[in-house]
């Protein structure tokens, strides 16, 4: 009789699971999804209840063949992909390709890859979860409906190759709106006054002016600050009131995915993506001894702060052993989730607290050890006693003015002996002053009064950590999607990531404005958050998935039809600015070219003025004049004037100093045509230039028009002076692929002619 088969998602897990189950089962992996919607069409039958059209993923044929061979005559198949929505979809698709009369399928959830976790998973088998699968399908279908219908609009109205996404576009909107708030911000001046004082005993301390005649004081400028300084000249200072209290601080819950990403970004300088990659390694198993892989943490994609009772009890034992009985608590501390959909998994915790970071250090890479330490400390701290903090607030009076100073000391560190989060509500307590012994009525000696000018600050740009927090707080996306969202918006060129902060690119601003104007609901934060909540309701069986899809599409389809007719088309025309062309005084427009946005005269082709541009802190557009210097010993062969070295979008080139009367250009290496000629004429209408070989700033070869900068045509594919026999295109291009090697293809994108070279 054939052994039962366990099918997991990742090949890395196979070895870990085999270690614990021995020869009782065969184990194999799907290596992720095996079926998906087709890549070149929407793949959704809208008229037939939004039925998705699934196909085998290209390149997965061998995996599918191996799965069928592994199943062979097995009558029992245990489907054990990851315990989330994506894993449920993989389980469903795997069951579909392996279905066979008399074969039984069981859904297995491995929340941790330890002996207990695997044994518990196999003992507690489930049926496939239709509601969870429907939730995954709903998200997938919604994303296709948006992406595959808005993206073609952008191709027609803006530029080919652009894309829109249901969640990514909302995220870009949040970044754009934050940037515009920064640009619109006007700093407001204000002043503070600090008194440096000394009591009977050291140390001296600083107290801040907060009130006058019992009312909150505001100091708008230096004049008012000087008036206060004059009023307090030679004034007496004395302690008015002292308030002492002891506050109790509770530890934070163990990590959920979003909090782990935020903390790893802040403390370890990991990206959200790197955090998830390393966490996956810790979950799937690390070899603690040769041939002995062990899963070190529970499943890392979770919204839940729930923890197993036995894990909490184990932590209690370790805490008493390692820190002492006073650091333990009488009974385990548990944390509540917000809704039912979040309770499917535990929080992220070590599978055994006795796998301490010190014990595992020889077996883990640097990144693995740092992230594991963070997870281990956060979990253990969550089961430690409260911290007790003595706080003292001192009110100091001088004439009609009230100063205040607060100080704190840690009476008992509790959990803080192990772990303090970057969360400000805890950290700020550690930044207060240590105060001397003070009593009410005590006279104080004024050492100095220090006025200081301040300006209100604009809202900060989003970092990865603060953007993940913003997405989480607004209900946009889910733990498994945050890292992908942040990666996608950068890869698409909609945002730049500079000095660890996001800011919109020109393309991001432009596309965002068009989408917000035409799809205000689809790009609305609250609207998107509501659908995330609806997906959670689908997962727990509270809402039919077709109801979610129909409600969404009824609104979306109306906006789509309106946008097809009314969305502003800027393709070739650009987006108007308030700048005048310095040559002909027509308006300059922001246009989108192959190398990104640039400024160009709206009078083109009569006026060929174009420039790169920058924006100042207020968002105002400024043309950037190309840098140039005389090229020693280089003269124009047409008019004999000196050539100058200029910097364009394709790098450095030589141009005649007689421009615009003479528009001759050369490559830096010489040659009137601007580089090594290909013998192919520029395909742009009425151009007349030649396509020449050039080098990008990074040294990569490309082919551009010799009439640059007047003509900006460029291509990465090598042009070949050979007419297409199928469509009469003037030239072919040379391409190379792993399967076909080097071949020639028609340059016309609507023609499919190919020939081997």
N, C-alpha and C positions, 0 to 999 in steps of 0.2 A: 504493500500500500504506500502511495506517495506521501511524503511529509507535507504538512501544512506549510504555506508560504506566507512570510511577512514581507510586505512591500513598503519601504520608507521613501522619503522624498530625496534625501541627500545620500550619495554614496559614502560620505564620511561616517554616517551613522552605522553602516552595515557592520563594520569591524567591532564597534562598541557594543552593539546588540548581540552579535555572535558570541562575544566574551561571556555574556550572562546566560544565554539560553542554550548554549552547547549545541548538541546535534538534534534537538527536538524539532527545530524548524529549519527550513531554507529561508534565506534573507536576500533580498535584492532591492534595487532602488530605481525610481523613475527619472532621477536627475532633474527635478523640477517639473514643470508642466509638460504634458505630452500632446495636448490638444489646445488649440486657440482659434480665435476668429481669424479669417484670412487677412494677410497683411496689405493686400492691394484693393480691398473693397470693404464697405462698411460691415457686411456680413450679418445684417439684422433685417429680418422680414417684418417690417413695421405693420403691414396690413394683416399679418397672421400672428397677432398677439406678441409682437416683438420677438419672434422665434430666432435664436442665434444659430448661425451656420458654423459648426465647428469642423476643423480639418486637422489632420496630424501636422504637428509643427515640423517645418523643414529641418532636416538633419537629425530628427528623432526616430527615423525608421528602424535603425539598428537597435535603439533602446526598446522600442515596441516589440521588435522581433525577439529580443532577449527576455522581455517580460513574459511573452507567450511561451517561450521555451522553459523558463523557470517554473511557470505554473503547470505546464505539462498535464499530468493527470491529477494534480492536487484538487481535492474536493473542498478544502477549506482555505480561503485566502483572507489574510488579516491585512486590511488597508491602514497603514500607519504613517501617512504624510503628516506634516506639521499640524498641530491642533488649533488651526485658525480657519478663516473663510477660504483662503487660497488653498490650504491643505485639503479642505473638504471638496473643493472643485477637482483637485488632482485625484482624490479618492474616487469621486464619481466617474471621471473620465477613464480611470484605470479599470474600474469595474465594467465600464461599457465595452472596452476592447477585450476583456477577458471573460465576459459572460458566456456561460456554457450550461447546458442542462445538467442539473444535479450539483452544480458548484455553489457553495455558500460563501457569502462575503460578510466580513465583520469589520466594523470601524474600531480602530484602536487608537487611543490618545496617550502618547508618551510625553508627560509634562516634565520629566527629567530622565536622563539616560543613565540611571543607576539600576542596580539589581532590583531594589524595591519598586522603583518607578516603572521598570519594564514588566516585572511580575504583576504589578497592580494593573497596568494597562491591558495585559493579555487576559487577566481574570475578569476585568470589567469591560467587556466588549459591548459595543453599541451597534444599532442599525445606522446606516448612512443618514446624516442629518439633512433632510430636505430643506428645512428653513434656513440653515446656515448656507447651504448651496445656493438657494434662491437669493440670499442677501449678496453673495459674491457675484451671481449672475446679474443682479440688478445694477450693481456698481459698474460692472464691465459693460453692460448694455448702455447705461447712461453715458459713460465716458465715450463710447463709440458714437452715440447719437450726436453728442456735442462735437467731438474732435473731427469726425469724418464729414460733418456738414458745415461747420464754421471754417475749418482750415481751407477748403476750396474757395470760400469767399475771400479769404485773405490773399490767396494766390491771384485771384482776378483783380482785387481792389488795391493790393499793396505790392506784393512780390512773391514769386514762386518759392516754394520750400518752407514757408512759414507754417506754424501750427498753433492750434488753440486746444486747451484742455479744460475740463469742467472745474477741476480743483487748482491746477497750475495757474490758470488765468486769474482766479480769485486771489491767489497768493501774490502774483505780480501786481494786481490792483492795490493790495495792501502796501506793498513796497513803494509804488508810485504815489499813493496818497500821503504816505509818510514823507517822501521826498518833497512833495509840493507843500506840505505843512512846514517843512524846514525852510524852503525857499520863501514862503510867505511870512515867516516869523520876523518880527521886529523886536530887537532886544530892548528891554526897559531897564534903566539904571535904578539901582537902589544901594543903600549903604548899611553897614552894620557897625556897631560899636562894642568892643570887648574891653572889659576891665581886668587887668592882671592884678590880683589881690594876694595878700598874705595875712594869715591869722597868727595866733600865738606860736603855732608849731608849723614846720615845713610839711609838705612842699607848697610853694606858691601855686596858684590855680587861676584859670580864666573863667570869667562869668560874662554872659551875653546879655546886653540890654534888650528887654522884651516888652516893657510896658511903661506908660506915663499916666499917672493918676488912675491906675488900675485898668486902663484900656490898652489894647495891643498897639504898639507903636510902629509906624512905618517911616523910614528915612529916605526920601526920594532923591536927594542930591547932596553935594558937598556943603552947600550953604546951610542946610538944615542940620547936617552932621556937626558943623563948626559951632552952630548955636547951642547944641547940646553940650559939646565939649566946653564951651565957655560957661554954661550954666553949672557944670560939674567941677569947674576949677576950684580947688581947695575945699570941695565938699567932703563931708564925712560919709564913710561906708560902714554898714553894720549888718550882721546877720538878722534877718527878720523871722523867717520860719524854716524849720527843717522837717522834712517828711521822710521817714524811714519805712521801708516795707521789704518783705522777702517775696519774690515771685518764683513760681514753679514753671519750669520749662519742660515740655514733653518732647521726646524725639519724634522725628518725622517718620512716616511709614516707609517700608522697604520700597525699592524703586519700581515704578511702572516704566514703560518704554520711554515715554516723553521726558520724564524726570531724569532717567539715566542719560539720555542724550544731552539734556541741558547741563547736567553736572559734569559729564565727561568733556563737553565743549569748554566749560568754564575752568575746571580744575586740571584737566589733562591736555587741553588744546587739541582734542580729537575733533574731527568733523562728525556730523550725524551719521554719515555713511560709514566712516571708519568704525565708529562705535558699534554699529550693527554687525559689521563684518567680524570684528573681534568677539563680540558677544555670541555670535553664531558658532564660532570656534570653541568657545568655552562650553556652550550647550551640547554640541555634537560629540565632544570627547577629546581629551588630551591624554597622551600616554604618560602615566605617572611612573610606570616601570615598563621595560620593553615588552611590547605586545599586549599591554594592559591599558587600553583607552578607557577613560572615565569621564562621564558628563559632570561638569563642575558646577553648573548653574541650571536653574529651571528655565523653562521656555521664555525667550527674551522679547516676544511680541505680546504685550498684555496691557490692558487698562486696569487690571485688578490689583488691589492692595491686600487681598485675602492671602493668608498663609496657613499652612497645615499645622494642626495642633502639635504633632510630634516634632516638627521643625522648631517651633517656639520653645518646647520643653527642652530639646537638645541645646538650644542657644542658652537657656537658663542655666543648665549644668555647666557649660563652658564659662559663662560669665562669672559664676561663683568660684570656679577653679582659678580663672585667669586674673580676675579683678578683685575678688573678695565678696562675701555675702551681702555687704551693704550696697553693692552695685546691681544686685538682682531685684526682682519684683516677685510678689507673692503668687501671682497667677499670670499666664501669658497675656500680652497686650495685643489685641486684635483691632483692625481698622475697617471701617465701613466703605463700601463702594456706593457710587451714585445711582446706578441702575442695574437691572438684571443682566443685560448684555455684557457687562464688564466682569461678571463673575465666572466666566468659563475657565480661567486659568488662575494660578497663584500669581503673587507678585514675583519679581525677579529676586531670587535669593540663592545662596550657595546650597548645593545638594547635601552637604554636610559641613557644619561650622567647624568641625575638627580638621577639615582641610584648610588650615590657616594660610594666609598669604606667605608667612615665613616658611612653612612646610613645603609649599608648592613652588617657591621661588626657583629652585634648580630645574624645574620641569617646564616652566613657562617662558615665552618670549617677553621682552620688555613691555610691549603694548598689552599683551594678555595679562601679565602680572599687575600692571597698573589698573586695568579695568576690573579685574577680579578683586583686587584690594578694595576698590571703591564699593563694589557690590557687597562684599563680605562685611566691611565696616558698617555700611548703612543698615544692613539687616540685623547684625548683632546689636548695634546701638538702639534699634527699634524695640529691643527687649530688655533694655537697661533702665535703671531707675531715673527718675526726674532729676534735672539739675536745679539747684537752689541758688538764687542770685539775690544778694542783698543790694538794694537800690536806695540811694540817698538823693533827694532833691532839695536844694538849698535856695531860698529866696533871699535876696540881698537888697536893702533899701538905701538910696542916696537921694535926699530931697524928694521930689515927686517921681523919681525914676526907680524902676524895679529891674534888677538883674537876676539871672538864674543860672545855676550850674547843677548838673546831675553827674553822679558818679556811681559806679557799681563794683562790687567784688563778688567773686564766685565763692559762695559759702560751701557748696558741695557740688563737684563737677558732674556726677552722675554719668549719663550717656556722653557728655561732652569730653570726658576723659578719652573717648575713643574716636568720636566723629562729630565734626561740626559742618553743616551744609553751607553752601554759598548763599543760602536763603538769608536775606537781609534781616529778617525778624529775629534771628539768632545772632548773626555776626555783629550787628550794630551794638549789641550789649557789650561786646568786647572792646569797643572803640572809645568808651566813655572814660573820663579822667578818674584817677585815684585821688581822693580828697583828703586833706588833713583833718584832724579832730576839730570839729566846730560845735559851738553851742549857740542857742538863740540869744540874741542881744550882744554877742561878741563883736567888739570893734575890729574893723579890718583896715589894714594899711594899703592904700592905693599905690601900686608901683608905677603903672602907666595906664592911660586910656588909648586904645588903638582903633582909629576909624579905618574902615576898609570899603573900597568901592567894589560893587558887584554889578553884573548884568544878568538878567534872566536868560536862560539857555533854551535853544530850540529843542524839540523832541529828538531823541537820538535815532540814528539809523539802526536798522535791525542787524544784530549779529545772528549767527546760526542759533545760538541758545535762545535769544529773545524772540526770534521768528518762530521757532518750535513752540515756545511758550504761548505766543500770540495765536498760532494755529490751534493749539490745544484749548486755550481759554475761549476761543470763538467757535469751537466745534467744527473746525475745518480739517478734513482728512482724519486719519486714524494712525495709531502708533506704527503700524507696518508701512505706512505711506510717507511719513515725514521726510525720511532720508531721500527717497525717490523724488519727492516734490522739489526739495532744495537742489538736488543735482540737475533735474530737468530744466528748471528755469534758468540755470547758468548755461547748460549745454545749448539751449535754444537761442542764447544771445539776448534774452530779454532783460537780464540783470547782470551787473558786474559785481565782483566780490573783491573789494579793495580794502586792505588793512583790516581784514576780518569783519567787514561790514558790507551789507548789500546796498546797492543803489541802482536805480533803473538805468538801462542803456537808452539811447535815443530811440532805438527800435522798440524797446519795451514801452516807453511813453506813447509812441505813435500807435502801436497795436492796441495797447490798453485803452486809449481814448476812443478808438473806433469801436471796440467791443463794448465798452461801457455805454456809449451813446446808443448802440443798437441792441444790446442784450443786457439792459440794466438789472433785470431780475436774476438772470443766470450768473452774473458776476457779483451779485449781492451777497455779503457775508452771512447775513441772517438766513437768506434763502438757501444758501449752500449748507449751512449748519442744520437747518430743518431736515434736509434730505439725508444728512449723516444720521440724524436721530431716527428718521424713518427706516434707514437700513438696519439700525439696531433693532427696531421693532419687527422688521421682517425676520431677523435672525432668531428672535425669541417667539415667533409665531403670532404676534399681535396684529400684523398688518399684511394683507396679501400683496405680493410683489407686483402683480399686474396693476394694482391700484396706484402704486408709486410711479410706475412707468407711464401710465396713461395721464395721470395728473401732470407730471413733468412735461410730457410731449405735447399735450394740448396747448400749454403756454409757449413752449419752445418753438413749435412749428409755426405759430403765428408770427413770432419775432423773426424767425428765419426768413419767411416769405417777404416780410417788410424790409429786412436788411438786404435781400437780393436786389431789390429795386432802389433802395434809398441810401444804402451805406455809401459814404463819400469815397470815391475812387481817387487814389493818389498815385496810381501806377503811371509813371512817366511824367506826372504833373507835380506831385509833391504836396507838401503841407505848407501853407503860406506862413510867412513870418512878417514882422513889422519893419524889416530892413529893406532899404533900397539898394539896387544894384549900383555900384560905383561907376559903371561904364555907361549904362543906358537909363538908369533911374527907375526901371521897372522893379517889381517886388522880387525879393529872393525867396525861394521855396526850399524847404528841407525835402530832399529826395532820397530814395533808397536805391543804392547801387549794389553791385556784386560784392563790394567791400564795405558795405554798411552805409549809414546815412551821410549826406554831404549837402552843402549849400550850392544852389545853382539858380541862375537867372531864369525867371519865368518867360523871358523873351527868347529862349532857345527855340530854333537854331540860329535866329538872327544875332543873338548875343550868346557867346559861349562861356561867359564868366562862371567859374565854379571854385569853391574853396572847401577845405575841411573847416570845422567849427568847434567851438567849446562853449560851455555855459558857465556863467559866474554863479556865485552863491545864491543869487536871487532867481536863477533860472534863465536869465537873459542870454540870448544867442550872440556870439561874437565870431566873425570870420577869423580863421587862422591863416595868415599869410605864409606861403611856403618859404622856408629858409633857403637862402642861396648865397653863394660866394663866387667870385671870379675863378674860372678854371684856368690855371696858368698854362699858357702855350696852346690853348684851344680856341679856334676861331671858326665862325660859321662859314661853311663852304658856299652858302648862297649869297650872303651880304657882307661877309668878312668882319662882322662885328664880333667882339669877344663873347665866348660862351660862358654861361654861369651854371654853377651846380645847384640844383633844386631838389627839394624833398617832396615827393608826391605820395599817393596812396600805395604805389607799387615800389617805393624805395627811391633811391637817388637816380637822377638823370641829368643830362646836360640840355640847356635850352638857350636859344639865342637871346642876347641882352637887348636886341632890337624889338622884342615882343611889345605890342601886338602887331607891329608892321611886318615883322618876320617871325613866323611860328615854327621855325625849324627846330627839331630836337635830335639828340643823339644819346646813345647809351654811354654810361660812364667809361666803358672800355673802348669807346670809339665806334664809328660807323654811323652814317647819316640816317640810316633807317632805324636806329635806336637799338641795335643788337643783331645777332645772327639771324638772317632772314630765313623764312621757311618756304618762300616762293608762293605763299597763299595770300590772297587779297583779303582785307578785313571784310567780314560779312555785313557790317552795319551799312544801312542804305546811304548811298551818296557819300561814303567816307573816302574811299580811294587810297587808304593807307595799306601797309603791309603788316602781316602778323610776324612778329619777331620774337626770338627767344630772350627771356629776361630772368632775373633772379629776385625772389622775394627777400624781405629783410632777414628771414631765417635761412636763406640760401637755397630755397626750393625753386626748381625751374618752373616757369609758367610762360605763357605766350600771350603777348598783348599787342595792341595796335601801335604802329610806329608814329601815329599822329597824337599819341598821348602828350599833354593832358586834354587836347581838344576832343579826342575820342577815348573812352575808357573801356572799350571792349577787351576782355581777357578770358583765358581759359587755361585750365590745368592740363588738358589733353593736347598732345602734340598734333598740330594740323599737318595733313599730308596732301600735297597738290595732286589730287586725283578726283575726277568727277564721279559722283555716285551713279552707277548704271541703272538704279531703280527710280530715283526721283530727280536726277540731274542737279543735285546739290553740288556747289562749286568745289567742295573738298570733303575728305574723310578725316577721322581722328584716330590716333593710335591708342589702344587700350590694352591692359594686361590683367588677367585674373588667374587664380590658382588652377581652376579647372580647364580654362580654354587657352592659357598661355597668352602670348601677344597676338592681337588681331586688329583688324581695321573695321571701323564702324562709321556709318553715315553721321555727319555732324547735325543733320536735321533731326530734332527730337521726335518728329512725327513719322520718321522712316525707320524701319527695322532692319535695313540692309547691313550685313556683316560679311567679312571674308577673312580667311586666315592670311597671315603675313608670310 
